[in-house]
Amino acid sequence: MYFDLQYYGRVLAHVWSLKGWKGRPRMLLRLLVLVPLATVFHTLCFLLDYVLFPRLWRQQVQRPVFIVGHARSGTTLAHRLLAGDGDTFSYFLYWELFFPSLLQKKVIRALGRVDAWLGGHCKKKLVAWDDKTFGRYRHIHNMSLWNAEEDQFVMRAAFVTQQWALDVPLMHKIDQFHVDAMPERKRRRWLRHYRECVKRQLLLNGGDGIHLSKNPLMCGWVGALIETFPDARIAVMVRNPHQCIPSTLRLLEVTWKGKGWTRAQYDESLRAMTEIAFESFHHPRQVLAAHPDTPQIFVDYRDITAQPRATVQAMYQALQLPMTLAFDAWLQQQEERERSHQGRFEYSIDDYELSPARIEQELDELFTLYDWPRQAAVTDSASAAGDSTATPATTTTPIKGVSA
């Protein structure tokens, strides 16, 4: 099993240098004791997979579908809608991401069946913990141990995970976005390990499904994904950056503040994330333009929130996926149900201080392409007039067609 010693060393060195941080002893315990022990355990299970499940040698990853896009751009919504087509897709549930080995997942599923036979007491406690842990955040992102989730997290056992940068603000020190620009050897080792994790999940779910992935971080992996999976299909979610960029930065800041970090301590990481935010819009478009034979579609957030069924149908057509009558009927039911609940397809958006002029300058071509409302002129006019109560221009716009 792959383990990124370079990233491990960087994180360890950074935490070691934080001599005034109260959380340093606990984090060093995790890094120096728990991480090595977990790595030995995962490595052993990874090796046993090929011994206990010989079908794994023949398991293929064929025509996977990757949903990418800036965070808060509708990637989760698209992922959950497509995941409703259980006859077509295989995907990771959140709890499964913590256990990359096929053996681990099989054992846990077996224990779940035993628990159900004994009355389901463990499952009830897990559900209570799940509601207590994730319930307060579900208006922002509907997390649960049993929901489909970002599958890049399955690489956390290889020390390739965003979690360390959320616990300790060090996005300026470890870069997990620019995978396409990595040295070839390291890039291929990362993606080989990822493919091994996907193979195990496919076999767990029967072996003949299509892997369905979503991850905003993979906006910087698109070229590597096509290199590793030549028959990959890519859906890119796009949303007005005045909404999704400030919202994402705000969520990061709240996370770091909640762990006791000050603005001075996380400012460099916040700046690094700001630059990545702009690249999340540009990079997938540039890579896919160089790979016109890769089935691809760019999906406007306004479409999938207002017309989810029609938008998913367009995605299936562009990605060359067959849609069953049963799944189409399910989409129609979902659309009607969500509309009756006053548009739960909408995401909560937080405000954050980021110059509208900077956003519009960096993404000028996309503002024109998608006819997103521009705020810079309104903000500048209000400032010139001395109107301290002026608010940004509304982001409500007519629905535009799904663009490829």
The 8 nearest C-alpha neighbors of each residue, nearest first, counted from 0:
[[1, 42, 45, 2, 192, 157, 41, 46],
 [0, 2, 157, 192, 3, 188, 189, 42],
 [1, 3, 157, 4, 158, 0, 156, 38],
 [4, 2, 5, 6, 158, 157, 7, 1],
 [3, 5, 7, 6, 2, 8, 158, 9],
 [4, 6, 8, 7, 3, 9, 10, 2],
 [7, 5, 9, 8, 4, 3, 10, 173],
 [6, 8, 4, 10, 5, 9, 11, 3],
 [9, 7, 11, 5, 6, 10, 12, 4],
 [10, 8, 6, 12, 11, 7, 13, 5],
 [9, 11, 13, 7, 12, 8, 14, 6],
 [10, 12, 8, 14, 9, 13, 15, 7],
 [13, 11, 15, 9, 10, 14, 8, 16],
 [12, 14, 10, 16, 15, 11, 9, 17],
 [13, 15, 11, 17, 16, 12, 10, 23],
 [16, 14, 12, 13, 17, 11, 18, 23],
 [15, 17, 13, 14, 18, 12, 11, 19],
 [18, 16, 14, 20, 15, 19, 13, 23],
 [17, 19, 16, 20, 15, 23, 14, 21],
 [18, 20, 17, 21, 23, 16, 22, 15],
 [21, 19, 23, 22, 17, 18, 24, 14],
 [22, 20, 23, 19, 24, 18, 25, 17],
 [21, 23, 20, 25, 24, 26, 27, 19],
 [22, 24, 26, 20, 21, 25, 27, 14],
 [25, 23, 27, 26, 22, 28, 21, 20],
 [24, 26, 28, 27, 23, 22, 29, 21],
 [27, 25, 29, 23, 28, 24, 22, 30],
 [28, 26, 30, 24, 29, 25, 31, 23],
 [29, 27, 25, 26, 31, 32, 30, 24],
 [30, 28, 33, 26, 27, 32, 31, 34],
 [29, 31, 27, 34, 28, 32, 33, 26],
 [30, 32, 28, 27, 29, 33, 34, 35],
 [33, 31, 28, 29, 35, 34, 30, 36],
 [32, 34, 29, 36, 35, 37, 30, 31],
 [33, 35, 37, 30, 36, 32, 29, 38],
 [36, 34, 38, 37, 33, 32, 39, 31],
 [37, 35, 33, 39, 38, 34, 32, 40],
 [38, 36, 40, 34, 39, 35, 33, 41],
 [37, 39, 35, 41, 40, 36, 42, 34],
 [38, 40, 42, 36, 37, 41, 43, 35],
 [41, 39, 37, 43, 38, 42, 44, 36],
 [42, 40, 44, 38, 43, 39, 45, 37],
 [43, 41, 45, 39, 0, 44, 40, 38],
 [42, 44, 46, 40, 45, 41, 39, 47],
 [43, 45, 47, 41, 46, 42, 100, 48],
 [46, 44, 42, 48, 100, 43, 47, 41],
 [47, 45, 43, 44, 48, 49, 42, 50],
 [46, 48, 50, 44, 49, 45, 51, 43],
 [49, 47, 45, 51, 46, 50, 52, 102],
 [48, 50, 52, 47, 53, 51, 46, 55],
 [51, 49, 47, 48, 52, 53, 46, 55],
 [50, 52, 48, 49, 47, 53, 102, 54],
 [51, 53, 49, 54, 48, 50, 55, 47],
 [54, 52, 55, 49, 56, 50, 51, 57],
 [55, 53, 56, 52, 57, 58, 202, 49],
 [54, 56, 58, 53, 57, 52, 49, 199],
 [55, 57, 54, 53, 58, 49, 52, 59],
 [58, 56, 55, 54, 59, 53, 198, 206],
 [57, 59, 55, 56, 198, 54, 206, 60],
 [60, 58, 61, 57, 198, 206, 55, 201],
 [61, 59, 198, 63, 62, 58, 210, 197],
 [60, 62, 63, 59, 209, 230, 228, 231],
 [61, 63, 230, 231, 209, 64, 232, 60],
 [64, 62, 210, 231, 209, 61, 211, 232],
 [63, 65, 232, 211, 233, 231, 212, 210],
 [66, 64, 212, 233, 213, 211, 234, 232],
 [67, 65, 213, 234, 235, 212, 233, 74],
 [68, 66, 235, 215, 214, 218, 213, 217],
 [69, 67, 236, 215, 235, 218, 237, 72],
 [68, 70, 215, 279, 72, 71, 280, 276],
 [69, 71, 215, 72, 68, 247, 243, 74],
 [72, 70, 243, 73, 69, 247, 74, 246],
 [71, 73, 238, 70, 69, 237, 74, 236],
 [74, 72, 76, 75, 71, 300, 77, 236],
 [75, 73, 77, 76, 72, 78, 236, 66],
 [76, 74, 78, 73, 77, 79, 213, 148],
 [75, 77, 73, 79, 78, 74, 80, 344],
 [78, 76, 80, 74, 75, 79, 73, 81],
 [77, 79, 75, 81, 76, 80, 82, 74],
 [78, 80, 82, 76, 81, 77, 75, 83],
 [81, 79, 77, 83, 82, 78, 76, 330],
 [80, 82, 83, 78, 79, 84, 77, 311],
 [83, 81, 79, 84, 80, 78, 85, 88],
 [84, 82, 81, 80, 85, 79, 326, 329],
 [85, 83, 82, 86, 81, 87, 326, 88],
 [84, 86, 88, 87, 83, 82, 89, 81],
 [87, 85, 84, 88, 208, 89, 83, 326],
 [88, 86, 85, 208, 84, 209, 89, 82],
 [89, 87, 209, 208, 85, 210, 211, 86],
 [88, 90, 210, 208, 209, 211, 201, 204],
 [91, 89, 211, 210, 88, 92, 147, 212],
 [92, 90, 147, 95, 150, 93, 148, 96],
 [91, 93, 147, 146, 95, 145, 94, 148],
 [92, 94, 144, 148, 95, 96, 146, 145],
 [93, 95, 144, 96, 92, 97, 145, 98],
 [94, 96, 92, 98, 97, 93, 91, 104],
 [95, 97, 153, 98, 94, 93, 152, 99],
 [96, 98, 95, 94, 99, 153, 93, 155],
 [97, 99, 95, 96, 100, 103, 104, 153],
 [100, 98, 196, 153, 96, 97, 101, 95],
 [101, 99, 103, 45, 102, 98, 44, 104],
 [100, 102, 104, 199, 103, 48, 105, 99],
 [103, 101, 105, 100, 104, 48, 106, 44],
 [104, 102, 100, 106, 101, 105, 98, 107],
 [103, 105, 107, 101, 106, 102, 108, 98],
 [106, 104, 102, 108, 103, 107, 101, 109],
 [105, 107, 109, 103, 104, 108, 102, 110],
 [108, 106, 110, 104, 109, 105, 111, 103],
 [107, 109, 111, 105, 110, 106, 104, 112],
 [110, 108, 106, 112, 111, 107, 105, 113],
 [109, 111, 107, 113, 108, 112, 114, 106],
 [112, 110, 108, 114, 109, 113, 107, 115],
 [111, 113, 115, 109, 114, 110, 116, 108],
 [112, 114, 110, 116, 111, 115, 117, 109],
 [113, 115, 119, 111, 117, 116, 112, 110],
 [116, 114, 119, 112, 118, 117, 113, 111],
 [115, 117, 113, 114, 118, 112, 119, 111],
 [118, 116, 114, 115, 119, 113, 120, 112],
 [119, 117, 115, 116, 120, 114, 121, 113],
 [118, 120, 115, 114, 122, 121, 117, 123],
 [121, 119, 123, 122, 118, 124, 114, 117],
 [122, 120, 124, 123, 119, 125, 114, 111],
 [121, 123, 125, 119, 124, 120, 126, 114],
 [122, 124, 126, 120, 125, 121, 127, 119],
 [125, 123, 127, 121, 126, 122, 128, 120],
 [124, 126, 122, 128, 123, 127, 129, 121],
 [127, 125, 129, 123, 128, 124, 122, 130],
 [126, 128, 124, 130, 129, 125, 131, 123],
 [129, 127, 125, 131, 126, 130, 132, 124],
 [128, 130, 126, 132, 127, 131, 133, 125],
 [131, 129, 134, 127, 128, 133, 132, 126],
 [130, 132, 128, 129, 134, 133, 127, 135],
 [133, 131, 129, 130, 128, 134, 135, 136],
 [132, 134, 130, 136, 135, 129, 131, 142],
 [133, 135, 130, 137, 136, 131, 132, 129],
 [134, 136, 133, 137, 132, 138, 131, 130],
 [137, 135, 134, 139, 138, 133, 140, 141],
 [136, 138, 141, 140, 139, 134, 135, 142],
 [137, 139, 136, 140, 141, 347, 135, 346],
 [140, 138, 137, 136, 347, 346, 141, 348],
 [139, 141, 137, 142, 138, 136, 346, 75],
 [142, 140, 137, 138, 139, 143, 136, 133],
 [143, 141, 140, 133, 137, 146, 144, 136],
 [144, 142, 146, 145, 129, 133, 141, 93],
 [143, 145, 93, 94, 146, 92, 129, 142],
 [144, 146, 143, 92, 93, 94, 147, 142],
 [147, 145, 143, 92, 144, 93, 148, 142],
 [146, 148, 92, 91, 93, 90, 79, 145],
 [147, 149, 93, 92, 150, 146, 91, 213],
 [150, 148, 214, 213, 151, 152, 212, 147],
 [149, 151, 152, 153, 148, 212, 91, 213],
 [150, 152, 153, 149, 154, 214, 160, 193],
 [153, 151, 150, 154, 155, 96, 160, 149],
 [152, 154, 96, 151, 155, 150, 99, 97],
 [155, 153, 152, 157, 156, 159, 151, 160],
 [154, 156, 160, 158, 159, 157, 152, 153],
 [157, 155, 154, 158, 38, 153, 41, 159],
 [156, 158, 2, 155, 154, 159, 1, 3],
 [159, 157, 155, 156, 3, 160, 2, 7],
 [160, 158, 155, 157, 154, 3, 161, 156],
 [159, 161, 155, 162, 158, 152, 154, 163],
 [160, 162, 164, 163, 165, 159, 175, 152],
 [161, 163, 165, 160, 164, 166, 155, 167],
 [162, 164, 166, 165, 161, 167, 160, 10],
 [165, 163, 168, 167, 169, 162, 161, 166],
 [166, 164, 162, 163, 167, 168, 161, 255],
 [165, 167, 163, 164, 162, 168, 255, 258],
 [166, 168, 164, 165, 169, 163, 255, 14],
 [169, 167, 164, 265, 268, 165, 170, 166],
 [170, 168, 164, 171, 172, 268, 167, 173],
 [171, 169, 268, 172, 173, 164, 168, 174],
 [170, 172, 268, 169, 271, 173, 267, 174],
 [173, 171, 169, 170, 174, 9, 10, 268],
 [174, 172, 170, 171, 175, 169, 6, 9],
 [173, 175, 176, 170, 172, 177, 171, 178],
 [176, 174, 177, 173, 178, 159, 161, 216],
 [175, 177, 219, 174, 178, 216, 217, 220],
 [178, 176, 219, 180, 179, 175, 174, 181],
 [177, 179, 181, 220, 180, 176, 219, 186],
 [178, 180, 220, 177, 223, 181, 222, 219],
 [181, 179, 178, 177, 182, 186, 183, 219],
 [182, 180, 178, 186, 179, 183, 185, 177],
 [183, 181, 185, 184, 186, 180, 179, 178],
 [182, 184, 186, 185, 187, 181, 180, 188],
 [185, 183, 187, 186, 182, 188, 181, 189],
 [184, 186, 188, 187, 183, 182, 189, 181],
 [187, 185, 183, 189, 188, 184, 181, 182],
 [188, 186, 190, 184, 189, 185, 191, 183],
 [187, 189, 191, 185, 186, 190, 192, 184],
 [190, 188, 186, 192, 187, 191, 185, 193],
 [189, 191, 193, 187, 192, 188, 194, 186],
 [192, 190, 188, 194, 193, 189, 187, 195],
 [191, 193, 195, 190, 189, 194, 1, 188],
 [192, 194, 190, 196, 195, 191, 189, 197],
 [195, 193, 197, 191, 196, 192, 190, 198],
 [196, 194, 192, 198, 193, 197, 191, 199],
 [195, 197, 193, 199, 194, 198, 99, 192],
 [196, 198, 194, 200, 199, 195, 201, 193],
 [199, 197, 195, 201, 196, 200, 194, 58],
 [198, 200, 202, 196, 101, 197, 201, 203],
 [199, 201, 203, 197, 202, 198, 204, 196],
 [202, 200, 206, 198, 204, 203, 199, 89],
 [201, 203, 206, 205, 199, 204, 200, 198],
 [202, 204, 200, 201, 205, 199, 101, 206],
 [205, 203, 201, 202, 206, 200, 89, 208],
 [204, 206, 202, 203, 207, 201, 208, 89],
 [207, 205, 202, 201, 204, 208, 203, 58],
 [206, 208, 205, 209, 201, 202, 204, 89],
 [209, 207, 88, 89, 87, 206, 210, 201],
 [210, 208, 88, 63, 89, 87, 211, 62],
 [209, 211, 63, 89, 88, 90, 64, 208],
 [212, 210, 64, 90, 88, 89, 63, 65],
 [213, 211, 65, 66, 150, 64, 210, 90],
 [214, 212, 66, 149, 65, 67, 78, 74],
 [213, 215, 149, 216, 67, 217, 66, 151],
 [216, 214, 68, 67, 69, 70, 217, 218],
 [217, 215, 218, 214, 176, 219, 175, 220],
 [218, 216, 220, 219, 215, 214, 67, 221],
 [219, 217, 279, 216, 220, 67, 283, 215],
 [218, 220, 176, 217, 177, 221, 178, 179],
 [221, 219, 217, 223, 178, 179, 218, 222],
 [222, 220, 224, 223, 219, 218, 283, 225],
 [221, 223, 225, 224, 220, 179, 286, 226],
 [224, 222, 226, 220, 225, 221, 179, 227],
 [225, 223, 221, 227, 226, 222, 228, 220],
 [224, 226, 229, 228, 222, 223, 227, 231],
 [225, 227, 223, 224, 229, 228, 222, 221],
 [228, 226, 224, 225, 223, 229, 190, 191],
 [227, 229, 225, 231, 230, 226, 224, 63],
 [230, 228, 225, 231, 226, 227, 224, 62],
 [229, 231, 62, 228, 232, 61, 293, 225],
 [232, 230, 62, 63, 228, 229, 225, 64],
 [233, 231, 64, 294, 295, 318, 293, 63],
 [232, 234, 295, 65, 64, 66, 294, 235],
 [235, 233, 66, 296, 295, 297, 65, 67],
 [236, 234, 297, 67, 68, 66, 298, 296],
 [235, 237, 68, 298, 297, 72, 74, 299],
 [238, 236, 299, 72, 300, 298, 68, 235],
 [237, 239, 72, 300, 240, 299, 243, 236],
 [238, 240, 241, 242, 371, 243, 237, 366],
 [241, 239, 243, 242, 244, 238, 358, 245],
 [242, 240, 239, 243, 244, 245, 355, 358],
 [243, 241, 240, 239, 244, 245, 246, 348],
 [242, 244, 240, 246, 71, 245, 247, 72],
 [243, 245, 240, 247, 246, 242, 241, 248],
 [246, 244, 351, 248, 247, 243, 249, 350],
 [245, 247, 349, 243, 249, 244, 248, 348],
 [248, 246, 250, 244, 249, 245, 243, 251],
 [249, 247, 251, 245, 250, 246, 252, 244],
 [248, 250, 252, 246, 247, 251, 351, 245],
 [251, 249, 253, 247, 252, 248, 254, 246],
 [252, 250, 254, 248, 249, 253, 255, 247],
 [251, 253, 249, 255, 254, 250, 256, 248],
 [252, 254, 256, 250, 251, 255, 257, 249],
 [255, 253, 251, 257, 252, 256, 250, 258],
 [254, 256, 258, 252, 257, 260, 253, 251],
 [257, 255, 259, 253, 260, 258, 254, 252],
 [256, 258, 254, 255, 259, 253, 260, 252],
 [259, 257, 255, 256, 260, 254, 166, 167],
 [258, 260, 256, 257, 261, 255, 254, 22],
 [259, 261, 256, 255, 258, 264, 262, 265],
 [262, 260, 264, 263, 256, 265, 259, 255],
 [261, 263, 265, 264, 266, 260, 256, 252],
 [262, 264, 266, 261, 265, 267, 260, 268],
 [265, 263, 261, 262, 266, 260, 168, 267],
 [266, 264, 168, 262, 268, 267, 263, 269],
 [265, 267, 269, 263, 268, 262, 264, 270],
 [268, 266, 270, 269, 265, 171, 271, 264],
 [269, 267, 170, 271, 171, 265, 270, 266],
 [268, 270, 266, 272, 267, 271, 265, 273],
 [269, 271, 273, 267, 272, 268, 266, 274],
 [272, 270, 268, 274, 269, 273, 171, 267],
 [271, 273, 275, 269, 270, 274, 276, 268],
 [274, 272, 270, 276, 271, 275, 269, 277],
 [273, 275, 276, 271, 272, 277, 278, 270],
 [276, 274, 272, 278, 273, 277, 279, 271],
 [277, 275, 273, 279, 274, 278, 272, 244],
 [276, 278, 279, 275, 274, 280, 281, 273],
 [277, 279, 281, 275, 280, 276, 282, 274],
 [280, 278, 276, 277, 218, 69, 281, 282],
 [279, 281, 278, 277, 282, 69, 283, 276],
 [282, 280, 278, 284, 279, 283, 285, 277],
 [281, 283, 285, 284, 278, 279, 280, 286],
 [284, 282, 286, 285, 218, 281, 287, 221],
 [283, 285, 287, 282, 281, 286, 288, 280],
 [284, 286, 282, 288, 283, 287, 281, 289],
 [287, 285, 283, 289, 288, 284, 222, 282],
 [286, 288, 290, 289, 284, 285, 283, 291],
 [287, 289, 285, 286, 290, 291, 284, 283],
 [288, 290, 287, 286, 291, 285, 284, 292],
 [291, 289, 287, 288, 292, 293, 286, 225],
 [290, 292, 293, 288, 289, 287, 294, 295],
 [293, 291, 290, 294, 295, 287, 289, 288],
 [292, 294, 291, 290, 295, 232, 231, 230],
 [295, 293, 232, 318, 292, 233, 317, 296],
 [296, 294, 233, 234, 232, 293, 318, 317],
 [295, 297, 403, 234, 317, 235, 298, 233],
 [296, 298, 235, 403, 402, 236, 234, 299],
 [299, 297, 236, 401, 237, 235, 296, 402],
 [298, 300, 237, 301, 302, 401, 238, 236],
 [301, 299, 238, 302, 303, 237, 73, 304],
 [302, 300, 299, 304, 303, 398, 305, 399],
 [303, 301, 305, 306, 300, 299, 304, 398],
 [302, 304, 307, 306, 300, 310, 305, 301],
 [303, 305, 344, 301, 302, 307, 306, 300],
 [304, 306, 302, 303, 301, 307, 398, 344],
 [307, 305, 303, 302, 309, 308, 304, 310],
 [308, 306, 303, 310, 309, 304, 311, 305],
 [307, 309, 311, 310, 330, 306, 312, 331],
 [310, 308, 312, 311, 306, 307, 313, 303],
 [309, 311, 313, 307, 312, 308, 303, 306],
 [312, 310, 314, 308, 313, 309, 307, 315],
 [311, 313, 309, 315, 310, 314, 308, 316],
 [314, 312, 310, 316, 311, 315, 317, 309],
 [315, 313, 311, 317, 312, 316, 318, 310],
 [316, 314, 320, 312, 318, 313, 317, 319],
 [315, 317, 313, 319, 314, 318, 320, 312],
 [318, 316, 314, 319, 315, 313, 296, 295],
 [317, 319, 294, 315, 316, 320, 314, 295],
 [320, 318, 316, 317, 315, 321, 294, 314],
 [319, 321, 315, 318, 316, 322, 317, 314],
 [322, 320, 323, 319, 315, 316, 87, 318],
 [323, 321, 320, 324, 326, 327, 315, 312],
 [324, 322, 325, 326, 327, 321, 84, 328],
 [323, 325, 327, 326, 328, 322, 329, 321],
 [324, 326, 328, 323, 327, 329, 322, 84],
 [327, 325, 329, 323, 328, 324, 84, 330],
 [326, 328, 330, 324, 329, 325, 323, 331],
 [327, 329, 331, 325, 326, 330, 324, 332],
 [330, 328, 326, 332, 327, 331, 333, 325],
 [331, 329, 333, 327, 328, 332, 308, 334],
 [330, 332, 328, 334, 329, 333, 308, 335],
 [333, 331, 329, 335, 330, 334, 336, 328],
 [334, 332, 330, 336, 331, 335, 337, 329],
 [333, 335, 331, 337, 332, 336, 330, 338],
 [334, 336, 332, 338, 333, 337, 331, 339],
 [337, 335, 333, 339, 338, 334, 332, 340],
 [338, 336, 340, 334, 339, 342, 335, 343],
 [339, 337, 342, 335, 341, 340, 336, 334],
 [338, 340, 336, 337, 341, 335, 342, 334],
 [341, 339, 337, 338, 342, 343, 336, 335],
 [342, 340, 338, 339, 343, 337, 344, 336],
 [341, 343, 338, 344, 337, 340, 345, 339],
 [342, 344, 345, 337, 341, 340, 338, 346],
 [343, 345, 342, 304, 346, 337, 76, 305],
 [346, 344, 343, 342, 304, 347, 305, 73],
 [347, 345, 348, 139, 344, 138, 343, 71],
 [346, 348, 139, 349, 345, 138, 246, 140],
 [349, 347, 246, 346, 242, 350, 243, 139],
 [348, 350, 246, 351, 347, 249, 245, 242],
 [351, 349, 245, 246, 348, 352, 249, 242],
 [350, 352, 245, 249, 353, 349, 246, 248],
 [351, 353, 354, 350, 245, 249, 355, 248],
 [354, 352, 351, 355, 245, 357, 358, 244],
 [353, 355, 357, 356, 358, 352, 375, 359],
 [356, 354, 375, 358, 357, 374, 359, 353],
 [355, 357, 375, 359, 354, 358, 360, 374],
 [358, 356, 360, 354, 355, 359, 361, 353],
 [359, 357, 355, 361, 356, 360, 362, 354],
 [360, 358, 363, 356, 362, 357, 361, 355],
 [359, 361, 357, 363, 358, 362, 356, 355],
 [360, 362, 358, 359, 363, 357, 277, 364],
 [363, 361, 359, 365, 360, 364, 358, 366],
 [362, 364, 359, 360, 366, 365, 361, 367],
 [365, 363, 367, 366, 362, 368, 361, 369],
 [364, 366, 368, 367, 362, 363, 369, 370],
 [367, 365, 371, 363, 364, 370, 369, 368],
 [366, 368, 370, 364, 365, 369, 363, 371],
 [369, 367, 365, 366, 370, 364, 371, 363],
 [370, 368, 371, 366, 367, 365, 399, 299],
 [369, 371, 367, 366, 368, 372, 365, 396],
 [370, 372, 366, 369, 239, 373, 367, 394],
 [373, 371, 394, 370, 374, 392, 393, 366],
 [372, 374, 375, 371, 376, 359, 392, 366],
 [373, 375, 377, 376, 392, 391, 355, 378],
 [374, 376, 356, 355, 378, 377, 373, 379],
 [375, 377, 379, 378, 374, 380, 373, 356],
 [378, 376, 380, 374, 375, 379, 381, 391],
 [377, 379, 375, 381, 376, 380, 374, 382],
 [378, 380, 382, 376, 381, 377, 375, 383],
 [381, 379, 383, 377, 382, 378, 376, 384],
 [380, 382, 384, 386, 378, 383, 379, 389],
 [381, 383, 385, 379, 384, 380, 386, 378],
 [384, 382, 380, 385, 381, 379, 386, 378],
 [383, 385, 381, 382, 386, 380, 379, 387],
 [384, 386, 382, 383, 387, 381, 380, 388],
 [385, 387, 381, 384, 388, 389, 382, 383],
 [386, 388, 389, 385, 382, 381, 390, 384],
 [389, 387, 386, 390, 381, 385, 382, 391],
 [390, 388, 386, 387, 381, 391, 378, 382],
 [389, 391, 388, 392, 378, 377, 381, 393],
 [392, 390, 374, 393, 378, 377, 389, 375],
 [391, 393, 374, 394, 390, 377, 372, 373],
 [392, 394, 395, 391, 372, 396, 374, 390],
 [393, 395, 372, 396, 392, 371, 239, 242],
 [394, 396, 393, 397, 372, 392, 371, 398],
 [397, 395, 394, 398, 371, 372, 370, 393],
 [398, 396, 399, 395, 301, 370, 302, 400],
 [399, 397, 301, 302, 396, 400, 305, 299],
 [400, 398, 397, 401, 302, 301, 299, 369],
 [399, 401, 402, 398, 302, 299, 298, 310],
 [400, 402, 298, 299, 399, 403, 297, 302],
 [403, 401, 297, 400, 298, 296, 299, 399],
 [402, 296, 297, 401, 295, 298, 317, 235]]
